[in-house]
Amino acid sequence: MDKILLLEDDISLIDGLSYSLKKNGYEIEVVRTVSDAIKKLPYIDKYQLLILDITLPDGTGFDICERVRRQGSIVPIIFLTASDEEVNIIRGLDCGGDDYITKPFKLGELFSRIRALLRRTGVFNPSNTNMLDCGNISINLIESRVILNGKILELTNIEYRLLCLLVRNVNRIVSRDIIMNELWDDGGNFVDDNTLSVYIRRLREKIESDPSHPKHLITVRGFGYQWKEVSI
């Protein structure tokens, strides 16, 4: 059973999350202040995931995240924020957070992000390392084959590498710079900003039911792109 540490001071939210997490097979431990969370730091690696509210009575979730990363832990961290302001998102990612979700949120979305983080860090279904499965898409990393809704997708080499990068970081924003650096190789294949936009558009045409209104490959304006774990 995966163990989750929740830092949150809203009693009603704590009750709802605790009930839902337990119902979905997770073990949940709750702390309501930054000072109480600090007491957990010596044992932080016993948790498979941290869910941190940003605004607490005696500090912020950023404080805990920074302390966790300073002591070398790579435990995945999701921030709960009442604001989707860019400054909060940037600070959360810069201090070592893996994802964020804005209140109010749907429990289904939260659980999707939890599964994605646990899978990416090897906690969720770690045995099947040759496959990437996400919603209705499956990637065979040995055969470089992509199956969507039971049908094999015909992708170019760069389209395949782009898709793998996004799916590996499911529900997480990947910046354009990171993508372009990842797609460059020693053979001289270099993807610039305009070319990346073309590849994104072509990939959408192959994976989306309606490329004009994508549900999988989402543009996050000012940041980059995000692969959503949905079935369409």
Backbone hydrogen bonds in HBPLUS format (Angstrom, degrees):
<---DONOR---> <-ACCEPTOR-->    atom                        ^
c    i                          cat <-CA-CA->   ^        H-A-AA   ^      H-
h    n   atom  resd res      DA  || num        DHA   H-A  angle D-A-AA Bond
n    s   type  num  typ     dist DA aas  dist angle  dist       angle   num
A0027-GLU N   A0002-ASP O   2.86 MM  25  6.03 172.5  1.87 155.5 158.0     1
A0048-GLN N   A0003-LYS O   2.78 MM  45  5.48 158.1  1.82 150.9 158.1     2
A0004-ILE N   A0027-GLU O   2.77 MM  23  6.11 162.4  1.80 166.6 171.7     3
A0029-GLU N   A0004-ILE O   2.91 MM  25  6.24 154.0  1.97 166.4 172.7     4
A0005-LEU N   A0049-LEU O   3.04 MM  44  6.51 160.0  2.08 158.9 162.9     5
A0051-ILE N   A0005-LEU O   2.88 MM  46  6.23 166.3  1.90 164.2 166.0     6
A0006-LEU N   A0029-GLU O   2.82 MM  23  6.13 167.9  1.83 166.3 170.5     7
A0031-VAL N   A0006-LEU O   2.89 MM  25  6.26 159.7  1.93 165.4 167.4     8
A0007-LEU N   A0051-ILE O   2.83 MM  44  6.20 167.9  1.85 167.2 170.4     9
A0053-ASP N   A0007-LEU O   2.81 MM  46  5.78 151.6  1.89 152.4 161.9    10
A0008-GLU N   A0031-VAL O   3.06 MM  23  6.54 151.9  2.14 161.0 164.5    11
A0014-ILE N   A0010-ASP O   2.84 MM   4  6.08 158.2  1.89 156.9 164.3    12
A0015-ASP N   A0011-ILE O   2.92 MM   4  6.15 164.3  1.94 155.8 158.8    13
A0016-GLY N   A0012-SER O   3.16 MM   4  6.32 165.7  2.18 143.5 147.2    14
A0017-LEU N   A0013-LEU O   2.88 MM   4  5.97 169.8  1.89 155.1 158.3    15
A0018-SER N   A0014-ILE O   2.85 MM   4  5.82 164.0  1.87 150.7 156.1    16
A0019-TYR N   A0015-ASP O   3.09 MM   4  6.17 164.7  2.12 146.3 150.5    17
A0020-SER N   A0016-GLY O   3.06 MM   4  6.21 165.9  2.09 146.9 151.1    18
A0021-LEU N   A0017-LEU O   2.78 MM   4  5.85 166.1  1.80 157.4 161.4    19
A0022-LYS N   A0018-SER O   3.05 MM   4  6.09 165.1  2.07 146.6 151.0    20
A0023-LYS N   A0019-TYR O   2.97 MM   4  6.10 154.5  2.03 143.9 151.8    21
A0024-ASN N   A0020-SER O   3.03 MM   4  6.21 135.0  2.24 139.0 150.1    22
A0024-ASN N   A0021-LEU O   3.14 MM   3  5.12 129.6  2.40  93.3 106.7    23
A0026-TYR N   A0021-LEU O   2.93 MM   5  5.33 162.7  1.96 150.4 146.0    24
A0025-GLY N   A0022-LYS O   3.06 MM   3  5.19 160.8  2.10 110.1 111.5    25
A0037-ALA N   A0033-THR O   3.06 MM   4  6.34 151.7  2.15 142.6 150.8    26
A0038-ILE N   A0034-VAL O   2.87 MM   4  6.15 151.6  1.95 152.8 160.3    27
A0040-LYS N   A0037-ALA O   2.90 MM   3  5.27 148.1  2.00 108.4 118.5    28
A0041-LEU N   A0038-ILE O   3.08 MM   3  5.30 155.4  2.14 107.6 115.1    29
A0043-TYR N   A0040-LYS O   2.93 MM   3  5.56 149.1  2.03 119.7 129.2    30
A0044-ILE N   A0041-LEU O   3.18 MM   3  4.81 164.3  2.21 112.7 109.6    31
A0046-LYS N   A0043-TYR O   3.08 MM   3  5.90 165.0  2.11 124.8 127.7    32
A0047-TYR N   A0044-ILE O   3.12 MM   3  5.86 167.3  2.13 119.8 123.6    33
A0050-LEU N   A0076-PRO O   2.95 MM  26  6.34 156.3  2.00 155.2 162.9    34
A0078-ILE N   A0050-LEU O   2.88 MM  28  6.28 162.7  1.91 161.1 166.1    35
A0052-LEU N   A0078-ILE O   2.85 MM  26  6.24 159.1  1.89 161.4 167.8    36
A0080-LEU N   A0052-LEU O   2.76 MM  28  5.86 159.8  1.80 138.5 140.2    37
A0054-ILE N   A0080-LEU O   3.10 MM  26  6.19 135.6  2.31 175.9 167.7    38
A0061-GLY N   A0054-ILE O   2.88 MM   7  4.31 141.7  2.03 107.7 119.0    39
A0056-LEU N   A0059-GLY O   2.98 MM   3  5.29 155.6  2.04 160.0 156.2    40
A0059-GLY N   A0056-LEU O   3.47 MM   3  5.29 176.0  2.47 107.4 106.8    41
A0063-ASP N   A0060-THR O   3.11 MM   3  5.48 132.1  2.35 103.8 114.3    42
A0065-CYS N   A0061-GLY O   2.99 MM   4  6.27 167.1  2.01 155.3 158.9    43
A0066-GLU N   A0062-PHE O   2.91 MM   4  6.10 167.1  1.92 157.1 159.5    44
A0067-ARG N   A0063-ASP O   3.11 MM   4  6.32 156.6  2.17 143.4 149.7    45
A0068-VAL N   A0064-ILE O   2.86 MM   4  6.08 160.0  1.90 156.3 162.0    46
A0069-ARG N   A0065-CYS O   2.97 MM   4  6.25 161.9  2.01 154.1 158.3    47
A0070-ARG N   A0066-GLU O   2.93 MM   4  6.07 150.9  2.01 144.0 152.5    48
A0071-GLN N   A0067-ARG O   3.18 MM   4  6.41 142.7  2.33 143.3 151.2    49
A0073-SER N   A0068-VAL O   3.29 MM   5  5.80 149.2  2.39 163.1 154.1    50
A0072-GLY N   A0069-ARG O   3.00 MM   3  5.10 158.6  2.05 106.3 110.9    51
A0098-ASP N   A0077-ILE O   2.92 MM  21  5.32 155.6  1.98 141.6 149.5    52
A0099-ASP N   A0077-ILE O   3.25 MM  22  6.67 140.9  2.41 154.6 157.7    53
A0079-PHE N   A0099-ASP O   2.91 MM  20  6.33 158.9  1.95 138.9 143.2    54
A0101-ILE N   A0079-PHE O   2.87 MM  22  6.29 148.6  1.97 163.0 171.9    55
A0081-THR N   A0101-ILE O   3.12 MM  20  6.34 165.3  2.14 153.5 156.0    56
A0103-LYS N   A0081-THR O   2.75 MM  22  5.93 162.5  1.78 149.4 155.0    57
A0088-ASN N   A0085-GLU O   3.12 MM   3  5.65 125.9  2.42 111.0 122.9    58
A0089-ILE N   A0085-GLU O   3.24 MM   4  6.59 160.7  2.28 152.9 158.7    59
A0090-ILE N   A0086-GLU O   2.89 MM   4  6.08 170.7  1.90 161.2 163.1    60
A0091-ARG N   A0087-VAL O   3.02 MM   4  6.11 164.2  2.05 143.1 148.0    61
A0092-GLY N   A0088-ASN O   2.94 MM   4  6.02 161.0  1.98 146.1 151.7    62
A0093-LEU N   A0089-ILE O   3.06 MM   4  6.30 161.9  2.09 153.1 157.0    63
A0094-ASP N   A0090-ILE O   2.82 MM   4  5.92 160.1  1.86 153.4 160.0    64
A0095-CYS N   A0091-ARG O   2.95 MM   4  6.01 147.6  2.06 148.2 154.5    65
A0097-GLY N   A0092-GLY O   2.89 MM   5  5.36 147.2  2.00 160.9 156.8    66
A0096-GLY N   A0093-LEU O   3.24 MM   3  5.40 159.6  2.29 103.9 109.7    67
A0109-GLU N   A0106-LYS O   3.05 MM   3  5.44 125.4  2.36 106.1 118.8    68
A0110-LEU N   A0106-LYS O   3.18 MM   4  6.59 159.4  2.23 152.2 158.0    69
A0111-PHE N   A0107-LEU O   2.92 MM   4  6.18 166.6  1.94 159.1 161.4    70
A0112-SER N   A0108-GLY O   3.03 MM   4  6.14 148.1  2.13 138.8 147.7    71
A0113-ARG N   A0109-GLU O   3.03 MM   4  6.32 153.7  2.11 148.5 154.7    72
A0114-ILE N   A0110-LEU O   2.90 MM   4  6.20 152.0  1.98 148.9 157.6    73
A0115-ARG N   A0111-PHE O   2.91 MM   4  6.10 167.8  1.93 150.4 152.8    74
A0116-ALA N   A0112-SER O   3.03 MM   4  6.19 155.1  2.09 140.8 148.1    75
A0117-LEU N   A0113-ARG O   2.97 MM   4  6.16 161.4  2.01 148.9 152.8    76
A0118-LEU N   A0114-ILE O   2.99 MM   4  6.18 168.7  2.00 157.1 160.2    77
A0119-ARG N   A0115-ARG O   2.87 MM   4  5.95 153.4  1.94 146.1 154.0    78
A0120-ARG N   A0116-ALA O   2.90 MM   4  6.03 160.5  1.94 146.7 152.3    79
A0121-THR N   A0117-LEU O   2.99 MM   4  6.14 148.8  2.09 146.7 154.3    80
A0123-VAL N   A0118-LEU O   2.67 MM   5  4.80 128.7  1.93 159.8 161.8    81
A0124-PHE N   A0118-LEU O   2.69 MM   6  4.72 164.4  1.71 106.0 107.0    82
A0122-GLY N   A0119-ARG O   3.14 MM   3  5.17 159.1  2.18 103.4 109.1    83
A0141-LEU N   A0130-ASN O   2.92 MM  11  5.34 152.4  2.00 150.1 156.0    84
A0132-LEU N   A0139-ILE O   2.88 MM   7  4.92 153.3  1.95 140.5 148.8    85
A0139-ILE N   A0132-LEU O   2.73 MM   7  4.92 157.3  1.78 143.8 151.7    86
A0134-CYS N   A0137-ILE O   2.93 MM   3  5.41 173.0  1.93 166.4 167.1    87
A0137-ILE N   A0134-CYS O   3.05 MM   3  5.41 160.5  2.08 127.0 132.9    88
A0149-ASN N   A0136-ASN O   3.06 MM  13  5.56 166.0  2.08 163.6 166.4    89
A0138-SER N   A0147-ILE O   2.86 MM   9  5.18 155.2  1.93 150.7 158.4    90
A0147-ILE N   A0138-SER O   2.80 MM   9  5.18 168.0  1.82 159.2 163.3    91
A0140-ASN N   A0145-ARG O   2.78 MM   5  5.12 166.6  1.79 161.5 163.0    92
A0144-SER N   A0140-ASN O   2.78 MM   4  5.54 114.7  2.20 140.1 157.6    93
A0145-ARG N   A0140-ASN O   3.13 MM   5  5.12 151.2  2.22 136.2 142.7    94
A0153-LEU N   A0146-VAL O   2.84 MM   7  5.55 164.1  1.87 153.5 157.3    95
A0148-LEU N   A0151-LYS O   2.79 MM   3  5.27 159.3  1.83 157.2 153.1    96
A0151-LYS N   A0148-LEU O   3.01 MM   3  5.27 165.9  2.03 114.1 118.5    97
A0160-TYR N   A0156-THR O   2.89 MM   4  6.08 156.0  1.95 151.8 158.2    98
A0161-ARG N   A0157-ASN O   3.00 MM   4  6.28 161.8  2.04 149.0 153.6    99
A0162-LEU N   A0158-ILE O   2.85 MM   4  5.97 157.3  1.90 149.4 155.9   100
A0163-LEU N   A0159-GLU O   2.94 MM   4  6.09 160.0  1.98 145.3 150.7   101
A0164-CYS N   A0160-TYR O   2.94 MM   4  6.19 162.6  1.97 152.5 157.0   102
A0165-LEU N   A0161-ARG O   3.03 MM   4  6.19 160.9  2.07 145.6 150.6   103
A0166-LEU N   A0162-LEU O   3.10 MM   4  6.34 161.8  2.14 151.2 155.5   104
A0167-VAL N   A0163-LEU O   2.89 MM   4  6.06 166.9  1.91 157.5 161.3   105
A0168-ARG N   A0164-CYS O   2.91 MM   4  5.95 156.6  1.96 148.9 155.1   106
A0169-ASN N   A0166-LEU O   3.11 MM   3  5.20 132.6  2.35  96.1 109.0   107
A0170-VAL N   A0167-VAL O   3.15 MM   3  4.79 138.5  2.33 116.5 109.5   108
A0172-ARG N   A0169-ASN O   2.83 MM   3  5.34 147.0  1.94 145.6 146.3   109
A0171-ASN N   A0227-TRP O   2.58 MM  56  5.36 163.5  1.61 160.0 165.5   110
A0174-VAL N   A0225-TYR O   2.79 MM  51  5.41 171.4  1.80 163.2 165.5   111
A0225-TYR N   A0174-VAL O   2.94 MM  51  5.41 162.7  1.97 148.9 150.2   112
A0179-ILE N   A0175-SER O   3.10 MM   4  6.39 162.2  2.13 150.0 154.9   113
A0180-MET N   A0176-ARG O   2.89 MM   4  6.10 166.8  1.90 155.1 158.4   114
A0181-ASN N   A0177-ASP O   2.94 MM   4  6.10 159.3  1.99 149.9 155.6   115
A0182-GLU N   A0178-ILE O   2.93 MM   4  6.06 150.8  2.02 144.8 153.1   116
A0183-LEU N   A0179-ILE O   2.97 MM   4  6.19 148.0  2.08 150.5 158.8   117
A0185-ASP N   A0189-ASN O   3.15 MM   4  5.58 139.8  2.32 136.7 147.8   118
A0188-GLY N   A0185-ASP O   3.13 MM   3  5.91 158.6  2.17 122.1 124.1   119
A0196-LEU N   A0192-ASP O   2.90 MM   4  6.10 154.8  1.97 154.8 162.0   120
A0197-SER N   A0193-ASP O   3.26 MM   4  6.55 155.0  2.33 143.5 148.9   121
A0198-VAL N   A0194-ASN O   3.23 MM   4  6.60 147.3  2.34 141.5 150.1   122
A0198-VAL N   A0195-THR O   3.05 MM   3  5.05 118.8  2.44  94.1 109.4   123
A0199-TYR N   A0195-THR O   2.99 MM   4  6.38 156.4  2.05 152.4 158.4   124
A0200-ILE N   A0196-LEU O   2.87 MM   4  6.13 158.5  1.91 156.3 162.5   125
A0201-ARG N   A0197-SER O   3.03 MM   4  6.21 159.7  2.08 143.0 148.2   126
A0202-ARG N   A0198-VAL O   2.93 MM   4  6.20 159.9  1.98 150.8 156.4   127
A0203-LEU N   A0199-TYR O   2.85 MM   4  5.97 157.5  1.90 147.5 153.9   128
A0204-ARG N   A0200-ILE O   2.95 MM   4  6.16 157.3  2.00 148.2 154.4   129
A0205-GLU N   A0201-ARG O   3.06 MM   4  6.33 150.1  2.15 143.6 151.6   130
A0206-LYS N   A0203-LEU O   3.05 MM   3  5.21 138.0  2.24  99.9 111.8   131
A0207-ILE N   A0203-LEU O   3.04 MM   4  6.28 136.3  2.24 147.6 160.0   132
A0208-GLU N   A0204-ARG O   2.87 MM   4  5.28 161.7  1.91 146.3 149.0   133
A0213-HIS N   A0210-ASP O   2.84 MM   3  5.44 151.4  1.92 121.3 130.1   134
A0228-LYS N   A0216-HIS O   2.83 MM  12  4.81 164.1  1.86 137.4 142.9   135
A0218-ILE N   A0226-GLN O   2.87 MM   8  5.13 167.0  1.88 164.1 159.7   136
A0226-GLN N   A0218-ILE O   2.86 MM   8  5.13 151.0  1.94 148.2 155.7   137
A0220-VAL N   A0224-GLY O   2.93 MM   4  5.31 169.5  1.94 138.6 141.0   138
A0223-PHE N   A0220-VAL O   2.88 MM   3  5.54 160.6  1.92 146.6 148.8   139
A0224-GLY N   A0220-VAL O   3.06 MM   4  5.31 151.4  2.14 141.0 149.2   140
A0230-VAL N   A0228-LYS O   3.09 MM   2  5.80 119.2  2.48 108.5  92.2   141
